[in-house]
Every structure is written in structure tokens, then in C-alpha cells.
Amino acid sequence: MKVSIVGVTGYSGLELLRYLKQHPFVEIVSIHSHSMNKKSLAEVNPHLRQLISLPLEEINFQKIMESSELVFLATPSGISKELAIPFVEADFPVIDLSGDFRLKEVGAYETWYGSSPAPEAIINMFDYGLAEAREKPKSKWIANPGCYATATELSLAPLLKEELILPDSIIVDAKSGLSGAGKGLSQLTHFTEAHDNMTLYKMNQHQHIPEIIQQIKIWEKAVKAIQFSTSLIPVTRGIFLTAYAKLKQPSSDEKLVQLFKDHYEEKPFVRVQEVGNYPALKQVIGSNYCDIGLAYNKETNLVTIVTVIDNLGKGAAGQAVQNLNIYAGFDECSGLDNIPIFP
């Protein structure tokens, strides 16, 4: 399958390149950058020297559609909504890694992203691409989920589907490495601010909140809201998420771990830890894996879910490739069976 990548010089675009370069059924035929197309990719990213010979090209919609069978948009929110329209109108497949096509509720995008959305008709043509919840994919246009949203939804799905938790008791505390903020410079991500530090940001305002609620309500309509906080930690990549919820009935570590194992038995990229074991960031970095551990406190009747993903892997490019595999009918693990980077 021939594909193009738009926005290849961003962190997610570079990660797409890394995964797709080893995909047995994919050929990258063109790579595109609006801001850096007058340079070679190796000039911008020396680690790719002698590995990628494709030139950085301007974004030419017709040329992309003539040479490719699908395009990845690894461009920021606010940019993708403009770039996707010509492809959708031409009935050309798109996997978008931004937040521009995730939110279906009218007015939600304006509230959470602070700008006007793509046309409603086009938004509704996109499938929400949580790969583990795409039992019946129907669209050639896929809105790849956000990194925090992916980790949160996979953490809660088994409990919500079985209606085991009190719907007003969900609390999520999520921490991300600095690559989640992209390449844009800010005081928050400046070395002197981020190094040897931890900072909470976007309290009750993170744009992934409505996306999470939208998916949660598919599984459990009684959930109206969650308490959700995000923090930056001084690592390059990875999300460490801890979710808490109160159960309707007493349970045990053994029962809950078995529930999650049963739920994800046929999902190759979700690895449920054994009782008493909890995942660490290092065991998923550089991969498309999501590792989950659970603990039950009988004194408080609370379940704690500990989940780790690579924000650039399962939280972005890895899941985008997984969605490509689902769309194209390839084995879901194609191009994604690499070992996490350790140490």
C-alpha cells in the first residue's frame, strides 16, 4: 500500500516514518512539510541520514492523491481541518492525528480548542479510531485518538462495559513526557522549567476531556463527567496514568485482573500485568503497547488502575499504523511488532 505523510518533521510524523519504514505491506512514496520543504529531511533530522532518501515536498493535494492510496496528517489541530477537506471531498482515505475530527457534539470543538471547527458533515464522516474499540470499522476517514484519551479509555473500558463502577466516582491523574507538547517552544517546556520538576497544567481544561467523555458514554451512559488532571514530568516520552473509581460491589485484585485479561484477550497491544504488579514507563517506550496493572482496596472499595503508554507510539503514530492495518485488512500487528526500547 502506498502512503504519504503530511507533517513529517513533527514528533508524531517522525514516529510514523519510523514505524512505516519497517512495515511489510507499506511503501512511503512522499513526505511533506509546509515549513521545511526547501530542506532535505536528513538536514533537518540528521539521525535519518542514509535511511530516508525521499525529498521533503510542499503539500500538493492532487500529486499526493495521484501517487498514494492513503495520507496521514500528522499536523497540529487547526491545520488538519483545512488540509483534510480536499482529500475527503475527493473520496481519498485519511488518517488524521490531530484533534480536529474527534469531537462529534456541536459546539464542543469551539469550547475546548478555542477556534471554529471543520464542517459538521465532514467531522461526522470520520470514525473515532480507538483501535481496541473498532470491532466494525466503517469509514476510510479516521480520527486518531489523543494520547491521554487512549490511556484513559483503555484503563476504564472493562469496568464501564460491565457497569461495575459508580458513574460519578472516576478520577484520572495523568502525567506526560515533554514530547507530548510537540516541538513548539513555551515557558512550560523550557529546559530550566521542566528539568528536575513536575508541573500541573490545563486543570479541568484539557482538550482530551470531551473526547474521553464522548467515548465513555458509548460504554456507560450514566457517566456525566470525570475528574481529570494532567502534569508534565521531566522525561522525553511516555504517559503514566493512574485512574481511580469506586466499585458498586466489593471485589478483589484477582477478579479485576481476570476481568481485564478476559476483556483484552484478543487485543495484542494491551498487556495486563499479573496481580501485585504495576507497569513502568520504560516497558513501553518506543512501542505501540499499553500496559495496565490493577489494585483493589477493600477498605475504601476503590479500584486503582495504573496504565502506561508511549505518547508518540500507542498515543499517536503507533495507533495510527494500527488503524491503517485495520482499514487495509492487514494483520493488526504488521509493522508494530518491535521490542520496546530498554533501558
LUMVEX-713346 format. One record per residue: residue in one letter; x, y, z of N, C-alpha, C, O in turn. Coordinates in steps of 0.02 Angstrom, whole numbers, padded with zeros to 5 digits, always signed. Layout:
BEGIN
AXYZXYZXYZXYZ...
# end
This chain:
BEGIN
M+00042-00059+00000+00000+00000+00000+00045+00062+00000+00091+00067+00040K+00030+00109-00043+00070+00170-00049+00038+00225-00006-00021+00238-00011V+00080+00257+00036+00055+00308+00081+00099+00370+00078+00157+00368+00059S+00068+00426+00097+00104+00489+00105+00096+00513+00177+00047+00498+00210I+00145+00552+00200+00142+00581+00267+00148+00656+00261+00197+00682+00233V+00098+00692+00285+00099+00765+00288+00114+00785+00360+00080+00762+00406G+00163+00829+00369+00184+00847+00436+00238+00801+00463+00240+00786+00522V+00281+00778+00419+00329+00725+00437+00384+00749+00484+00416+00708+00516T+00395+00815+00489+00451+00839+00530+00432+00849+00603+00476+00862+00644G+00368+00842+00621+00348+00844+00691+00363+00778+00725+00382+00729+00692Y+00357+00776+00791+00374+00715+00827+00330+00656+00806+00356+00601+00797S+00266+00666+00799+00221+00612+00778+00236+00591+00706+00233+00531+00690G+00250+00639+00663+00267+00623+00594+00331+00582+00588+00334+00535+00549L+00381+00600+00628+00443+00562+00628+00432+00491+00654+00463+00444+00631E+00388+00485+00704+00373+00419+00730+00335+00377+00679+00346+00317+00674L+00290+00408+00642+00256+00373+00587+00308+00346+00538+00304+00288+00516L+00355+00388+00521+00407+00368+00474+00445+00306+00500+00459+00260+00462R+00460+00306+00565+00497+00251+00595+00458+00185+00591+00487+00133+00575Y+00393+00188+00606+00352+00127+00603+00341+00104+00530+00348+00045+00515L+00324+00151+00487+00305+00132+00419+00365+00109+00378+00358+00071+00331K+00425+00133+00396+00486+00112+00360+00495+00036+00364+00523+00006+00319Q+00472+00005+00419+00481-00068+00428+00417-00107+00415+00415-00167+00425H+00364-00073+00391+00300-00107+00379+00306-00150+00316+00325-00126+00263P+00289-00214+00322+00299-00260+00264+00252-00247+00206+00266-00269+00150F+00197-00211+00217+00148-00202+00163+00139-00129+00143+00091-00112+00108V+00184-00086+00166+00176-00014+00154+00238+00014+00121+00295-00003+00139E+00227+00058+00073+00282+00096+00043+00266+00170+00052+00214+00195+00031I+00312+00206+00084+00306+00279+00091+00329+00310+00025+00387+00304+00007V+00283+00342-00010+00300+00368-00076+00314+00444-00076+00345+00469-00122S+00290+00479-00024+00305+00550-00020+00297+00575+00051+00256+00550+00089I+00338+00624+00069+00335+00655+00135+00331+00730+00125+00361+00758+00079H+00294+00763+00169+00277+00833+00156+00283+00876+00219+00266+00854+00274S+00307+00937+00209+00312+00985+00263+00298+01054+00235+00327+01073+00184H+00254+01092+00268+00240+01160+00244+00297+01207+00261+00313+01250+00221S+00328+01198+00319+00377+01247+00342+00448+01230+00322+00491+01275+00321M+00462+01167+00306+00532+01147+00295+00542+01114+00228+00591+01077+00219N+00499+01125+00180+00503+01087+00117+00561+01107+00073+00576+01073+00024K+00595+01161+00090+00653+01181+00049+00717+01147+00074+00771+01159+00046K+00712+01106+00126+00769+01070+00153+00760+00995+00143+00705+00972+00130S+00815+00958+00150+00810+00885+00148+00792+00861+00219+00807+00895+00268L+00760+00803+00223+00741+00777+00289+00802+00762+00332+00801+00773+00392A+00856+00737+00301+00917+00722+00338+00950+00785+00364+00984+00784+00415E+00940+00841+00328+00968+00905+00351+00932+00928+00415+00963+00955+00460V+00867+00917+00416+00827+00937+00475+00835+00886+00531+00837+00905+00589N+00841+00822+00513+00846+00768+00562+00905+00722+00544+00895+00673+00509P+00964+00738+00567+01024+00701+00548+01021+00627+00564+01057+00587+00533H+00979+00606+00612+00976+00534+00629+00947+00493+00571+00950+00432+00572L+00918+00527+00520+00889+00492+00463+00936+00489+00403+00917+00464+00350R+00995+00515+00410+01043+00515+00355+01056+00444+00331+01068+00399+00372Q+01054+00434+00265+01064+00370+00231+01007+00320+00243+01010+00263+00220L+00954+00341+00278+00898+00297+00291+00836+00317+00251+00797+00274+00229I+00826+00382+00241+00768+00407+00204+00792+00451+00148+00823+00503+00160S+00780+00430+00086+00804+00469+00029+00750+00513-00002+00764+00552-00047L+00688+00507+00021+00633+00547-00007+00644+00621+00007+00665+00639+00062P+00629+00664-00041+00635+00736-00028+00575+00762+00011+00520+00734+00007L+00586+00814+00049+00530+00849+00081+00495+00891+00028+00526+00932-00005E+00430+00880+00021+00392+00914-00032+00340+00961-00002+00319+00953+00055E+00321+01009-00042+00263+01051-00024+00200+01008-00026+00200+00953-00054I+00148+01033+00004+00085+00996+00006+00045+01009-00057+00016+01063-00066N+00045+00961-00102+00008+00965-00165-00044+00910-00165-00028+00851-00174F-00108+00929-00153-00160+00879-00144-00167+00832-00203-00171+00771-00193Q-00166+00858-00263-00176+00817-00322-00118+00767-00331-00129+00709-00348K-00058+00791-00319+00001+00748-00327+00000+00692-00276+00017+00635-00292I-00020+00708-00214-00024+00657-00162-00074+00603-00181-00060+00544-00174M-00132+00624-00205-00184+00576-00222-00167+00535-00284-00191+00479-00291E-00127+00562-00328-00107+00525-00387-00054+00471-00371-00052+00420-00404S-00013+00484-00321+00042+00438-00307+00029+00391-00249+00062+00339-00242S-00021+00408-00206-00033+00369-00144-00102+00338-00144-00145+00352-00186E-00112+00294-00094-00177+00264-00082-00208+00287-00017-00267+00275-00004L-00168+00321+00025-00192+00347+00090-00142+00399+00113-00083+00395+00099V-00168+00449+00149-00124+00501+00177-00133+00505+00252-00188+00503+00279F-00076+00511+00286-00076+00525+00358-00067+00600+00367-00022+00630+00337L-00108+00630+00408-00100+00701+00426-00072+00704+00497-00109+00695+00545A-00008+00717+00503+00025+00723+00568+00035+00797+00583+00089+00818+00604T-00017+00835+00572-00014+00907+00578-00054+00929+00640-00097+00892+00663P-00041+00989+00667-00074+01010+00728-00149+01022+00718-00173+01032+00663S-00185+01020+00774-00256+01039+00773-00260+01111+00747-00220+01154+00765G-00310+01123+00706-00318+01188+00674-00289+01189+00604-00311+01229+00562I-00241+01146+00591-00211+01140+00524-00244+01082+00487-00261+01088+00428S-00252+01026+00521-00280+00966+00489-00349+00978+00461-00366+00953+00407K-00390+01018+00496-00459+01028+00474-00462+01062+00405-00510+01053+00368E-00410+01101+00389-00407+01131+00323-00378+01083+00271-00403+01079+00215L-00326+01046+00290-00293+01002+00243-00336+00942+00224-00331+00917+00168A-00377+00918+00271-00415+00856+00259-00471+00865+00208-00489+00817+00173I-00499+00924+00205-00560+00934+00165-00551+00915+00091-00594+00879+00065P-00498+00936+00057-00491+00916-00013-00486+00840-00023-00511+00813-00072F-00454+00806+00025-00449+00733+00020-00517+00700+00030-00536+00655-00008V-00554+00722+00080-00620+00693+00094-00667+00706+00035-00703+00661+00014E-00665+00766+00009-00709+00783-00048-00692+00742-00110-00735+00731-00153A-00630+00719-00114-00609+00677-00171-00616+00603-00155-00595+00560-00194D-00646+00586-00097-00657+00517-00076-00591+00480-00065-00585+00420-00080F-00542+00516-00039-00475+00488-00030-00463+00474+00045-00478+00517+00086P-00437+00415+00062-00430+00396+00133-00381+00440+00172-00328+00460+00146V-00400+00456+00234-00359+00499+00278-00358+00469+00348-00409+00447+00374I-00299+00467+00378-00292+00454+00450-00262+00517+00480-00205+00535+00466D-00302+00551+00522-00282+00615+00550-00261+00607+00623-00298+00578+00662L-00202+00632+00641-00177+00625+00708-00193+00685+00753-00173+00685+00812S-00227+00735+00727-00245+00793+00768-00312+00783+00801-00343+00730+00795G-00335+00834+00838-00400+00830+00871-00457+00859+00830-00512+00866+00856D-00445+00875+00767-00494+00913+00728-00557+00874+00709-00608+00904+00694F-00554+00808+00711-00613+00769+00689-00637+00719+00742-00675+00674+00726R-00615+00728+00803-00634+00681+00857-00701+00698+00888-00739+00652+00904L-00716+00761+00897-00774+00781+00936-00835+00789+00892-00835+00827+00844K-00887+00750+00909-00948+00750+00868-01001+00800+00891-01042+00821+00851E-01000+00818+00954-01051+00862+00981-01042+00933+00954-00987+00961+00957V-01096+00962+00929-01093+01030+00902-01074+01079+00957-01103+01078+01012G-01025+01121+00944-01002+01170+00992-00944+01148+01036-00912+01189+01068A-00930+01082+01038-00878+01057+01083-00809+01080+01060-00767+01098+01102Y-00796+01079+00996-00730+01098+00971-00715+01171+00987-00660+01188+01008E-00765+01215+00976-00755+01286+00992-00738+01296+01066-00695+01335+01083T-00774+01259+01109-00764+01266+01181-00695+01243+01203-00662+01277+01243W-00673+01186+01178-00612+01154+01204-00549+01171+01164-00494+01169+01191Y-00557+01188+01100-00499+01204+01059-00494+01279+01044-00442+01302+01020G-00547+01316+01057-00544+01388+01051-00543+01415+00981-00520+01471+00969S-00569+01377+00933-00573+01401+00864-00631+01367+00828-00662+01321+00856S-00645+01389+00769-00702+01360+00732-00684+01291+00706-00627+01278+00688P-00733+01245+00705-00720+01176+00685-00722+01166+00610-00740+01212+00572A-00704+01106+00589-00715+01085+00519-00791+01081+00508-00829+01078+00556P-00813+01079+00446-00885+01072+00432-00913+01009+00467-00882+00956+00466E-00972+01017+00496-01002+00962+00534-01009+00899+00493-00998+00843+00517A-01029+00906+00430-01039+00848+00387-00975+00808+00378-00976+00747+00376I-00918+00843+00374-00854+00809+00365-00832+00777+00431-00806+00721+00431I-00841+00811+00487-00825+00782+00552-00861+00715+00561-00832+00666+00585N-00924+00714+00543-00965+00654+00553-00946+00597+00506-00969+00540+00516M-00905+00611+00456-00882+00558+00411-00823+00520+00440-00805+00466+00416F-00792+00548+00492-00733+00517+00522-00753+00468+00577-00795+00483+00618D-00722+00408+00576-00728+00361+00632-00679+00382+00687-00623+00404+00673Y-00701+00375+00749-00654+00384+00805-00611+00321+00809-00637+00266+00814G-00545+00331+00808-00500+00275+00797-00469+00243+00857-00410+00226+00855L-00506+00233+00913-00479+00193+00967-00476+00121+00941-00528+00088+00936A-00417+00098+00926-00409+00036+00888-00442-00024+00922-00471-00066+00888E-00437-00027+00989-00465-00085+01025-00541-00082+01029-00572-00129+01054A-00572-00029+01005-00645-00024+01006-00674-00019+00936-00731+00003+00927R-00636-00040+00886-00659-00034+00817-00678-00103+00789-00650-00127+00740E-00728-00133+00822-00749-00200+00801-00780-00199+00730-00773-00247+00692K-00814-00144+00714-00847-00139+00649-00828-00074+00614-00870-00030+00606P-00765-00068+00593-00743-00006+00559-00782+00004+00495-00793-00042+00456K-00803+00066+00484-00845+00078+00426-00821+00136+00382-00849+00147+00328S-00771+00173+00404-00752+00233+00367-00680+00229+00343-00638+00197+00373K-00668+00264+00287-00600+00271+00261-00566+00334+00288-00510+00351+00270W-00603+00370+00332-00576+00429+00365-00575+00417+00440-00628+00404+00470I-00517+00421+00470-00507+00400+00539-00477+00457+00579-00425+00485+00560A-00509+00473+00635-00483+00522+00683-00445+00484+00737-00476+00454+00781N-00380+00486+00734-00339+00451+00783-00348+00483+00852-00346+00544+00857P-00358+00443+00905-00369+00472+00971-00309+00509+00999-00252+00500+00977G-00322+00552+01049-00268+00585+01084-00232+00536+01130-00258+00483+01146C-00172+00555+01152-00132+00510+01193-00163+00499+01262-00170+00442+01284Y-00181+00554+01296-00214+00546+01361-00280+00508+01354-00296+00466+01397A-00316+00523+01301-00381+00490+01291-00372+00414+01282-00409+00375+01310T-00322+00395+01242-00309+00324+01231-00296+00288+01297-00325+00236+01311A-00251+00316+01337-00233+00284+01401-00292+00281+01449-00302+00231+01483T-00331+00335+01451-00389+00337+01497-00443+00287+01476-00469+00250+01517E-00458+00287+01411-00512+00244+01387-00495+00170+01395-00537+00130+01414L-00433+00152+01380-00413+00082+01389-00411+00063+01462-00421+00005+01480S-00397+00111+01506-00396+00098+01578-00466+00081+01605-00473+00039+01649L-00517+00114+01578-00584+00111+01607-00632+00065+01569-00683+00046+01597A-00617+00048+01507-00665+00012+01465-00695-00051+01497-00756-00057+01497P-00655-00097+01523-00685-00158+01551-00733-00144+01608-00785-00176+01613L-00716-00097+01652-00758-00081+01710-00823-00048+01688-00876-00061+01715L-00818-00004+01638-00877+00032+01614-00924-00015+01576-00985-00012+01585K-00896-00058+01535-00938-00103+01496-00976-00151+01540-01032-00172+01523E-00946-00170+01596-00979-00216+01642-01020-00179+01695-01051-00211+01738E-01021-00112+01691-01059-00070+01737-01041-00085+01811-01085-00093+01853L-00977-00089+01824-00953-00108+01890-00938-00048+01935-00931-00057+01996I-00932+00012+01907-00911+00069+01948-00966+00122+01954-01008+00129+01910L-00964+00158+02009-01011+00213+02018-00994+00268+01967-00937+00290+01964P-01043+00289+01928-01028+00333+01870-01001+00402+01889-00973+00436+01846D-01010+00424+01951-00985+00490+01970-00921+00487+02012-00903+00535+02045S-00886+00430+02009-00828+00420+02053-00761+00418+02017-00710+00404+02048I-00759+00432+01952-00697+00423+01913-00650+00482+01921-00669+00539+01910I-00589+00467+01941-00536+00517+01947-00476+00492+01907-00455+00434+01914V-00447+00536+01866-00390+00517+01825-00334+00568+01836-00344+00628+01830D-00275+00542+01853-00215+00583+01862-00164+00559+01811-00137+00505+01817A-00151+00601+01761-00109+00581+01704-00047+00624+01700-00050+00685+01709K+00010+00592+01686+00073+00627+01681+00106+00610+01614+00107+00552+01594S+00133+00661+01581+00161+00651+01514+00231+00678+01509+00250+00726+01542G+00270+00645+01466+00335+00671+01447+00329+00731+01402+00274+00745+01377L+00383+00768+01393+00381+00833+01359+00367+00828+01285+00344+00877+01255S+00381+00771+01253+00367+00766+01181+00292+00771+01166+00273+00785+01110G+00250+00759+01217+00178+00767+01207+00157+00837+01191+00104+00848+01163A+00200+00886+01207+00185+00956+01193+00206+00976+01123+00195+01033+01102G+00237+00930+01085+00259+00946+01018+00323+00986+01018+00355+00995+01069K+00342+01011+00959+00405+01047+00951+00399+01121+00968+00450+01155+00975G+00339+01146+00975+00330+01217+00990+00361+01235+01056+00357+01197+01104L+00392+01294+01059+00426+01316+01119+00378+01353+01165+00335+01391+01143S+00386+01341+01230+00347+01378+01280+00385+01379+01345+00432+01340+01354Q+00365+01423+01391+00399+01425+01455+00391+01359+01492+00438+01337+01526L+00332+01328+01486+00318+01267+01522+00366+01210+01502+00385+01169+01544T+00386+01209+01438+00429+01155+01413+00502+01176+01408+00544+01136+01386H+00518+01237+01428+00588+01259+01429+00628+01215+01476+00603+01194+01528F+00690+01199+01458+00731+01154+01498+00734+01175+01572+00726+01133+01617T+00745+01239+01584+00752+01262+01653+00688+01257+01693+00690+01255+01754E+00631+01255+01659+00566+01247+01693+00548+01173+01703+00520+01154+01754A+00566+01132+01653+00543+01062+01653+00592+01014+01688+00570+00966+01719H+00656+01028+01683+00706+00983+01711+00701+00981+01787+00695+01034+01819D+00704+00921+01816+00704+00913+01889+00641+00946+01920+00644+00975+01974N+00585+00939+01884+00524+00974+01905+00463+00934+01884+00469+00887+01843M+00405+00951+01910+00341+00922+01888+00291+00979+01892+00286+01014+01941T+00252+00986+01838+00206+01042+01833+00137+01019+01812+00130+00983+01762L+00086+01040+01848+00017+01026+01828-00005+01080+01779+00010+01139+01788Y-00042+01059+01727-00064+01109+01677-00135+01092+01652-00157+01036+01656K-00168+01143+01627-00235+01138+01598-00284+01104+01647-00322+01060+01627M-00283+01124+01709-00327+01094+01759-00400+01102+01738-00425+01158+01729N-00435+01046+01731-00506+01044+01711-00519+01075+01642-00576+01089+01625Q-00466+01085+01603-00474+01119+01538-00440+01081+01481-00438+01106+01425H-00415+01022+01494-00378+00987+01440-00425+00966+01384-00480+00942+01397Q-00403+00977+01323-00446+00964+01265-00463+00890+01254-00507+00874+01214H-00429+00845+01289-00446+00774+01282-00505+00754+01327-00532+00699+01319I-00526+00798+01372-00581+00781+01417-00646+00766+01379-00676+00714+01391P-00669+00809+01334-00731+00794+01299-00726+00732+01254-00776+00696+01244E-00668+00719+01228-00656+00659+01188-00664+00597+01231-00694+00547+01209I-00637+00599+01291-00642+00543+01337-00715+00531+01357-00740+00475+01355I-00750+00585+01375-00821+00579+01395-00863+00552+01338-00907+00511+01349Q-00849+00575+01278-00886+00552+01219-00881+00477+01211-00931+00444+01197Q-00821+00449+01220-00812+00377+01213-00839+00339+01273-00870+00286+01265I-00829+00366+01333-00854+00333+01394-00930+00324+01390-00956+00273+01411K-00964+00375+01365-01038+00372+01363-01063+00317+01315-01120+00295+01321I-01022+00297+01269-01041+00241+01225-01044+00177+01266-01085+00133+01254W-01000+00172+01315-00996+00112+01357-01042+00116+01417-01070+00065+01438E-01050+00176+01445-01090+00184+01506-01122+00254+01506-01090+00303+01524K-01185+00257+01484-01218+00322+01475-01226+00360+01541-01235+00421+01539A-01223+00326+01598-01235+00359+01662-01177+00405+01682-01186+00447+01726V-01119+00399+01650-01062+00442+01667-01072+00511+01635-01078+00516+01574K-01075+00562+01676-01085+00630+01651-01020+00669+01648-01011+00712+01605A-00974+00654+01694-00911+00691+01697-00859+00649+01735-00876+00601+01770I-00795+00667+01727-00741+00637+01765-00696+00692+01791-00694+00747+01764Q-00660+00677+01845-00609+00724+01868-00544+00704+01834-00521+00647+01840F-00514+00752+01797-00457+00735+01754-00404+00789+01760-00418+00848+01750S-00343+00768+01778-00288+00816+01782-00227+00790+01745-00218+00730+01738T-00187+00837+01720-00128+00820+01680-00067+00857+01707-00071+00915+01728S-00010+00823+01706+00052+00852+01730+00108+00835+01681+00107+00783+01648L+00157+00879+01678+00218+00867+01640+00272+00840+01687+00283+00867+01741I+00305+00787+01666+00360+00759+01704+00424+00762+01661+00419+00762+01600P+00482+00765+01692+00544+00776+01654+00571+00713+01620+00627+00690+01634V+00531+00684+01576+00554+00630+01533+00536+00650+01461+00494+00693+01451T+00569+00620+01413+00557+00639+01343+00490+00613+01318+00452+00650+01286R+00474+00550+01333+00413+00522+01306+00383+00472+01356+00418+00442+01397G+00317+00463+01350+00282+00416+01392+00227+00450+01432+00232+00508+01451I+00173+00412+01443+00118+00434+01487+00110+00384+01543+00105+00323+01532F+00109+00410+01604+00097+00369+01664+00031+00393+01693+00026+00449+01719L-00019+00350+01689-00087+00370+01708-00112+00327+01765-00107+00265+01763T-00140+00359+01816-00171+00324+01872-00244+00344+01875-00260+00403+01883A-00289+00295+01869-00361+00308+01872-00390+00275+01934-00368+00221+01955Y-00439+00308+01963-00472+00283+02023-00548+00283+02013-00575+00329+01981A-00582+00233+02039-00655+00231+02036-00681+00188+02093-00648+00140+02114K-00740+00204+02116-00771+00166+02170-00816+00113+02140-00856+00127+02095L-00809+00051+02163-00849-00004+02137-00919-00006+02167-00929+00017+02224K-00966-00032+02129-01034-00040+02155-01038-00097+02206-01078-00095+02253Q-00995-00147+02197-00994-00205+02241-00922-00223+02258-00877-00210+02218P-00910-00252+02317-00841-00272+02334-00813-00321+02283-00849-00358+02251S-00747-00319+02276-00713-00364+02228-00646-00384+02257-00636-00383+02317S-00599-00402+02213-00532-00421+02234-00483-00408+02177-00503-00401+02119D-00419-00406+02194-00368-00399+02142-00375-00454+02089-00373-00440+02029E-00383-00515+02112-00386-00572+02067-00444-00566+02017-00436-00577+01957K-00503-00547+02042-00562-00541+01998-00553-00485+01948-00571-00493+01889L-00526-00429+01970-00519-00372+01925-00466-00384+01872-00476-00368+01813V-00410-00414+01892-00358-00430+01843-00385-00479+01791-00371-00472+01732Q-00423-00529+01814-00451-00578+01767-00501-00545+01720-00504-00562+01661L-00540-00497+01746-00587-00460+01704-00550-00425+01647-00571-00429+01589F-00496-00391+01664-00458-00355+01613-00425-00403+01564-00422-00390+01504K-00399-00459+01590-00369-00508+01545-00419-00536+01496-00404-00544+01437D-00479-00551+01520-00531-00577+01476-00551-00525+01424-00560-00541+01365H-00557-00463+01446-00579-00409+01401-00528-00398+01345-00547-00386+01288Y-00464-00401+01362-00412-00385+01313-00376-00447+01285-00323-00442+01255E-00407-00505+01295-00375-00568+01274-00356-00568+01200-00304-00594+01181E-00398-00538+01158-00385-00539+01086-00359-00471+01061-00361-00458+01001K-00335-00429+01106-00308-00364+01088-00232-00367+01098-00209-00361+01155P-00194-00375+01045-00123-00390+01052-00080-00336+01083-00025-00350+01107F-00104-00274+01084-00062-00220+01109-00080-00197+01180-00052-00148+01204V-00126-00231+01212-00140-00216+01283-00115-00275+01325-00138-00331+01317R-00069-00260+01370-00039-00312+01411-00058-00299+01484-00037-00250+01515V-00099-00345+01511-00122-00338+01580-00072-00372+01627-00054-00430+01616Q-00050-00336+01677+00000-00362+01724-00031-00412+01773-00091-00412+01785E+00011-00454+01799-00012-00503+01849-00030-00468+01914-00010-00411+01926V-00067-00502+01956-00088-00474+02021-00026-00451+02060+00023-00488+02067G-00029-00389+02086+00026-00362+02126+00081-00330+02085+00130-00306+02114N+00075-00330+02019+00125-00299+01976+00095-00238+01940+00037-00239+01919Y+00136-00185+01934+00112-00123+01905+00163-00098+01855+00224-00102+01867P+00141-00073+01799+00187-00057+01744+00229+00006+01757+00210+00050+01795A+00287+00008+01724+00331+00066+01725+00337+00093+01654+00329+00056+01605L+00352+00156+01648+00357+00187+01581+00406+00152+01535+00392+00142+01476K+00463+00132+01563+00516+00103+01521+00494+00041+01483+00525+00023+01433Q+00442+00006+01507+00425-00057+01473+00382-00047+01411+00365-00096+01378V+00364+00015+01394+00326+00027+01333+00357+00078+01286+00332+00088+01230I+00411+00110+01306+00440+00164+01265+00464+00138+01198+00497+00086+01194G+00445+00174+01145+00464+00154+01078+00419+00101+01048+00436+00071+00997S+00361+00089+01080+00317+00035+01057+00244+00058+01054+00227+00113+01073N+00202+00013+01028+00130+00025+01025+00093-00009+01082+00032-00015+01079Y+00129-00031+01133+00096-00068+01188+00064-00020+01239+00087+00036+01250C+00011-00046+01269-00020-00014+01326-00019-00066+01382-00050-00119+01376D+00016-00051+01437+00022-00098+01493-00020-00072+01551-00018-00013+01569I-00058-00118+01582-00106-00100+01634-00097-00145+01695-00092-00206+01689G-00096-00114+01754-00097-00151+01817-00154-00125+01860-00175-00067+01854L-00180-00169+01905-00238-00150+01946-00227-00168+02019-00190-00214+02036A-00261-00129+02062-00261-00144+02134-00329-00126+02163-00359-00075+02144Y-00353-00168+02208-00418-00155+02241-00406-00144+02316-00370-00183+02348N-00436-00092+02343-00432-00077+02414-00499-00093+02447-00548-00058+02436K-00501-00146+02485-00564-00168+02515-00589-00119+02569-00649-00118+02584E-00543-00079+02597-00563-00031+02648-00602+00028+02619-00648+00053+02649T-00583+00048+02559-00615+00106+02527-00662+00085+02470-00700+00126+02445N-00659+00021+02451-00696-00005+02393-00677+00031+02329-00718+00040+02284L-00614+00052+02325-00588+00086+02266-00543+00040+02226-00504+00002+02253V-00549+00045+02159-00502+00012+02115-00454+00065+02088-00475+00119+02069T-00390+00048+02086-00339+00091+02057-00313+00057+01995-00293-00001+01997I-00312+00093+01939-00286+00067+01876-00224+00107+01857-00227+00168+01851V-00169+00072+01847-00106+00104+01827-00093+00085+01754-00088+00026+01738T-00086+00135+01712-00079+00123+01640-00021+00164+01611-00013+00222+01627V+00019+00132+01569+00073+00167+01535+00070+00155+01460+00055+00100+01437I+00083+00209+01423+00091+00204+01351+00147+00252+01330+00166+00296+01368D+00172+00242+01271+00216+00292+01240+00170+00342+01204+00132+00322+01160N+00174+00405+01223+00129+00454+01193+00139+00462+01118+00093+00481+01082L+00199+00447+01094+00212+00451+01022+00197+00385+00986+00190+00382+00925G+00193+00330+01026+00178+00264+00998+00104+00250+01001+00066+00272+00957K+00081+00214+01053+00010+00200+01060-00031+00263+01064-00090+00263+01046G+00000+00318+01088-00037+00381+01093-00039+00422+01030-00070+00475+01029A-00007+00399+00977-00007+00438+00914+00009+00394+00855-00036+00362+00827A+00073+00391+00834+00091+00359+00771+00080+00284+00772+00057+00256+00722G+00095+00250+00828+00084+00178+00830+00012+00160+00820-00004+00115+00781Q-00033+00195+00854-00104+00180+00845-00129+00200+00775-00174+00168+00749A-00098+00251+00746-00116+00270+00677-00099+00213+00629-00138+00199+00583V-00042+00182+00639-00023+00125+00597-00069+00065+00611-00089+00029+00565Q-00087+00055+00674-00135+00003+00692-00202+00015+00657-00233-00032+00633N-00222+00078+00654-00284+00094+00618-00278+00084+00543-00326+00065+00510L-00219+00098+00516-00206+00082+00446-00215+00007+00433-00246-00013+00385N-00186-00034+00477-00191-00106+00469-00264-00130+00471-00284-00172+00431I-00303-00102+00517-00374-00120+00522-00410-00099+00458-00449-00138+00431Y-00397-00039+00434-00430-00014+00373-00412-00056+00312-00455-00074+00272A-00348-00072+00305-00324-00106+00245-00334-00182+00247-00325-00216+00197G-00351-00209+00306-00359-00281+00313-00294-00318+00324-00291-00379+00315F-00241-00281+00343-00178-00314+00360-00183-00345+00429-00228-00329+00468D-00136-00389+00445-00131-00412+00514-00121-00351+00558-00081-00306+00542E-00157-00348+00614-00156-00288+00656-00087-00271+00683-00074-00213+00699C-00044-00320+00688+00023-00309+00716+00075-00290+00662+00133-00278+00679S+00055-00288+00600+00104-00275+00546+00139-00208+00557+00107-00156+00566G+00205-00211+00555+00245-00150+00563+00250-00125+00635+00281-00074+00648L+00219-00161+00681+00215-00137+00750+00244-00186+00801+00239-00175+00861D+00273-00240+00777+00296-00292+00823+00367-00282+00847+00404-00330+00860N+00387-00219+00853+00455-00204+00877+00458-00207+00953+00408-00193+00987I+00515-00224+00979+00526-00229+01051+00533-00159+01080+00569-00118+01051P+00501-00144+01137+00511-00078+01169+00584-00064+01183+00624-00110+01191I+00602+00000+01186+00671+00020+01197+00686+00017+01272+00654+00051+01311F+00734-00024+01291+00752-00031+01361+00827-00044+01368+00853-00085+01331P+00861-00012+01413+00836+00035+01464+00824+00104+01435+00802+00149+01471
# end
